[in-house]
Amino acid sequence: MKVITLNVNGIRSATQKGLLEWLATENADLILLQEVRALEHQLPALTLLPDYKAHWFAASKPGYSGVGILSKLEPKAIHMGFGSEEFDAEGRVLRIEFDTWSAISAYFPSGSSSLERQEAKYRFLNVFTPWLHNLAASTDVLLAGDLNIAHQKIDLKNWRSNLESSGFLPEERAWMTTLLEQGFHDVFRQLVGETEHFSWWSNRGRARENNVGWRIDYQLCTKNLAARAKSARIYREKFFSDHAPVILEFEA
């Protein structure tokens, strides 16, 4: 089973850059998308992906946030949101449920624009965490998406100059550490080891060219799913947004 997660930074823009053609060649079983930034009538036709069923959860604000899941697998149910009035209005969490496990496409808030948005990010973590643990108590879970947190120093190039930056703040990193101590596994890191791999690059300067990036896109799995993961990679041959696809393969 192959699973891809990608922040598309606008599905319409990514489509113009060849995203759908690439997805057709990858032939993944599950594709989890974030920052779709489109209402239903604005979504591109998926004629290149006839084997997939598309599920979308848009923000109430046009052109903002939004998540999606493309699945070859037949779901038991689709769940939009996680019961937070504030953040469900921003279209940040979409869950696809199967008989023995669930996959979540999640787009965590960024706090880089203002102190107010950083406070919103902390509120999101405070309400999302108990919901996630409650879900994981009854089924296996794959949490995938743009979490807007670089966990360790190895997860961003210039960590020294970003010690006070949103995405690498002590409280955010501690949240990730606690999550990994309480049953979730950073499968990508476990498979590739302690080497530099980034999934997002600033559009400023020559960050992508010089590989000055951050690893803020994850596929975090509970124990049973993590044990079945067999390969992990970040696709960088072609770019469809300022993020790169994170690809995991699991035993059937």
C-alpha positions as CSV (number, residue, x, y, z in Angstrom):
1,M,0.0,0.0,0.0
2,K,1.4,3.4,-1.1
3,V,0.4,6.6,0.7
4,I,1.3,10.1,-0.5
5,T,0.8,13.3,1.5
6,L,1.4,16.8,0.0
7,N,0.6,20.4,0.8
8,V,-0.4,21.6,-2.7
9,N,-0.5,25.3,-1.8
10,G,-3.5,25.6,-4.1
11,I,-4.8,22.6,-6.0
12,R,-5.5,24.7,-9.1
13,S,-1.9,26.0,-9.2
14,A,-0.4,22.5,-8.5
15,T,-2.6,21.0,-11.3
16,Q,-1.2,23.5,-13.7
17,K,2.3,22.3,-12.7
18,G,1.6,18.7,-13.6
19,L,0.4,17.3,-10.3
20,L,-2.3,15.1,-11.7
21,E,0.0,13.6,-14.3
22,W,2.6,12.8,-11.7
23,L,0.0,11.2,-9.3
24,A,-1.2,9.0,-12.2
25,T,2.3,7.6,-12.6
26,E,2.8,7.1,-8.9
27,N,-0.3,4.9,-8.6
28,A,-0.7,5.4,-4.9
29,D,-3.6,3.8,-2.9
30,L,-4.2,6.9,-0.8
31,I,-3.4,10.5,-1.5
32,L,-3.7,13.1,1.3
33,L,-3.7,16.8,0.3
34,Q,-3.6,20.0,2.3
35,E,-4.0,23.7,1.6
36,V,-6.3,22.9,-1.3
37,R,-7.6,26.5,-1.3
38,A,-10.7,25.8,-3.5
39,L,-14.4,25.5,-3.1
40,E,-16.1,22.5,-4.6
41,H,-17.0,24.2,-7.9
42,Q,-13.4,25.4,-8.3
43,L,-11.8,21.9,-8.0
44,P,-10.1,20.5,-11.1
45,A,-11.6,17.6,-13.0
46,L,-9.8,14.3,-12.0
47,T,-10.1,12.7,-15.4
48,L,-6.5,11.6,-15.2
49,L,-7.2,9.7,-12.0
50,P,-10.3,7.6,-12.9
51,D,-9.6,5.0,-10.2
52,Y,-9.9,7.4,-7.3
53,K,-12.8,8.7,-5.3
54,A,-12.2,12.3,-4.2
55,H,-13.3,13.6,-0.8
56,W,-12.9,17.3,0.1
57,F,-13.3,19.5,3.1
58,A,-13.1,23.2,2.3
59,A,-12.8,26.2,4.6
60,S,-15.7,28.5,4.9
61,K,-13.4,31.3,3.7
62,P,-12.8,31.1,-0.1
63,G,-9.3,30.5,-1.2
64,Y,-8.1,29.5,2.2
65,S,-6.8,26.2,3.8
66,G,-8.9,23.1,3.0
67,V,-7.9,19.4,2.8
68,G,-8.7,16.5,0.6
69,I,-8.3,12.8,0.2
70,L,-8.1,10.8,-3.0
71,S,-8.6,7.1,-2.4
72,K,-8.6,3.9,-4.4
73,L,-9.6,2.1,-1.2
74,E,-13.3,1.8,-0.4
75,P,-14.0,3.7,2.9
76,K,-16.3,2.7,5.7
77,A,-17.0,6.4,6.3
78,I,-15.7,9.9,5.7
79,H,-15.6,12.4,8.6
80,M,-15.2,16.1,8.0
81,G,-13.6,18.0,10.9
82,F,-13.0,16.9,14.5
83,G,-15.6,18.8,16.4
84,S,-13.9,22.2,16.8
85,E,-16.2,25.0,15.7
86,E,-13.2,27.3,15.3
87,F,-10.9,25.1,13.3
88,D,-13.5,23.0,11.4
89,A,-14.5,26.4,9.8
90,E,-11.0,26.5,8.5
91,G,-11.2,23.1,6.8
92,R,-8.2,21.6,8.6
93,V,-9.0,17.9,9.3
94,L,-10.5,15.2,7.1
95,R,-10.6,11.6,8.1
96,I,-11.2,8.5,6.0
97,E,-12.3,5.4,8.0
98,F,-11.7,1.8,7.1
99,D,-12.6,-1.3,9.0
100,T,-9.4,-1.5,11.1
101,W,-7.8,1.9,10.7
102,S,-8.2,5.5,9.8
103,A,-6.2,8.0,7.8
104,I,-6.3,11.7,8.5
105,S,-5.3,14.5,6.2
106,A,-4.4,17.4,8.5
107,Y,-3.3,21.0,7.9
108,F,-2.1,22.5,11.2
109,P,-2.3,26.3,11.5
110,S,0.9,28.3,11.0
111,G,1.8,30.9,13.6
112,S,4.4,32.7,11.5
113,S,2.2,35.6,10.4
114,S,1.4,37.0,13.9
115,L,1.2,36.3,17.6
116,E,-2.5,35.9,17.2
117,R,-2.1,33.1,14.8
118,Q,0.5,31.4,17.0
119,E,-2.0,31.5,19.8
120,A,-4.5,29.9,17.4
121,K,-2.0,27.2,16.7
122,Y,-1.7,26.4,20.4
123,R,-5.5,26.3,20.7
124,F,-5.6,23.9,17.8
125,L,-3.1,21.6,19.4
126,N,-5.0,21.7,22.7
127,V,-8.3,20.6,21.1
128,F,-6.8,18.3,18.4
129,T,-4.6,16.2,20.8
130,P,-7.3,14.6,23.0
131,W,-9.5,14.0,19.9
132,L,-6.6,12.2,18.2
133,H,-5.7,10.1,21.3
134,N,-9.4,9.1,21.8
135,L,-9.5,8.0,18.1
136,A,-6.2,6.0,18.5
137,A,-7.6,4.2,21.5
138,S,-10.1,2.4,19.3
139,T,-8.4,2.0,15.9
140,D,-5.0,2.3,14.2
141,V,-4.4,5.8,12.9
142,L,-2.2,7.4,10.2
143,L,-1.9,11.1,10.7
144,A,-0.5,12.7,7.6
145,G,-0.1,16.3,6.4
146,D,1.5,19.6,7.0
147,L,1.9,19.9,10.8
148,N,3.9,23.1,10.5
149,I,6.4,21.8,13.1
150,A,10.0,20.8,12.7
151,H,10.6,18.4,15.5
152,Q,14.4,18.1,15.8
153,K,17.4,20.2,14.8
154,I,18.0,17.8,11.9
155,D,14.6,18.7,10.6
156,L,15.6,22.2,9.4
157,K,18.7,23.6,7.9
158,N,19.2,26.7,9.9
159,W,18.0,25.6,13.3
160,R,20.2,28.0,15.3
161,S,18.6,31.1,13.7
162,N,15.1,29.7,14.1
163,L,15.0,28.9,17.8
164,E,12.4,31.6,18.3
165,S,10.5,31.0,15.0
166,S,7.1,29.6,14.7
167,G,7.4,25.9,13.8
168,F,10.5,25.4,15.9
169,L,9.4,26.8,19.2
170,P,10.0,24.7,22.3
171,E,6.3,24.3,23.0
172,E,5.7,23.0,19.5
173,R,8.6,20.6,19.6
174,A,7.6,19.4,23.0
175,W,4.1,18.6,21.6
176,M,5.6,16.5,18.9
177,T,7.9,14.7,21.4
178,T,5.0,13.9,23.7
179,L,2.9,12.6,20.8
180,L,5.7,10.2,19.8
181,E,6.0,9.1,23.4
182,Q,2.3,8.4,23.6
183,G,1.9,5.9,20.8
184,F,2.7,7.5,17.5
185,H,5.7,6.8,15.3
186,D,7.6,9.2,13.0
187,V,7.9,6.4,10.4
188,F,9.9,8.4,7.9
189,R,12.6,9.2,10.4
190,Q,12.7,5.6,11.6
191,L,13.2,4.4,8.0
192,V,15.7,6.9,6.7
193,G,17.8,7.4,9.8
194,E,19.4,10.6,11.1
195,T,20.0,12.3,7.7
196,E,18.9,15.6,6.3
197,H,15.5,15.5,4.5
198,F,13.3,18.5,4.0
199,S,9.7,18.8,2.7
200,W,9.3,22.6,2.5
201,W,11.4,25.5,1.3
202,S,10.8,29.2,1.5
203,N,10.1,31.0,-1.8
204,R,12.6,33.7,-0.7
205,G,16.1,33.8,-2.0
206,R,17.4,30.5,-3.3
207,A,16.2,28.3,-0.5
208,R,15.1,25.4,-2.6
209,E,18.2,25.5,-4.9
210,N,20.5,25.5,-1.8
211,N,18.3,23.0,0.1
212,V,17.7,25.4,3.0
213,G,14.5,23.7,4.1
214,W,12.3,22.4,6.8
215,R,10.7,18.9,7.4
216,I,7.2,19.9,8.5
217,D,5.2,17.3,6.5
218,Y,4.7,13.9,8.2
219,Q,3.1,10.5,8.1
220,L,2.8,9.6,11.8
221,C,1.5,6.1,12.5
222,T,0.3,4.1,15.5
223,K,2.2,0.9,16.4
224,N,0.6,-1.6,14.1
225,L,0.7,0.5,11.0
226,A,4.3,1.7,11.8
227,A,5.4,-1.9,12.0
228,R,4.2,-2.5,8.4
229,A,6.0,0.5,6.9
230,K,8.8,-0.6,4.5
231,S,10.0,2.4,2.6
232,A,9.9,6.2,2.8
233,R,11.0,9.0,0.5
234,I,10.5,12.7,-0.3
235,Y,10.0,13.3,-4.1
236,R,12.0,16.3,-5.3
237,E,12.5,15.6,-9.0
238,K,9.7,18.0,-9.9
239,F,7.9,20.6,-7.7
240,F,4.2,21.2,-7.6
241,S,4.2,23.7,-4.7
242,D,6.6,25.0,-2.0
243,H,6.2,21.6,-0.4
244,A,7.4,18.2,-1.6
245,P,5.4,15.0,-1.5
246,V,6.2,12.6,1.3
247,I,5.7,8.9,0.2
248,L,5.4,5.9,2.4
249,E,4.9,2.3,1.4
250,F,3.4,-0.3,3.7
251,E,3.1,-4.1,3.5
252,A,-0.3,-5.0,2.2
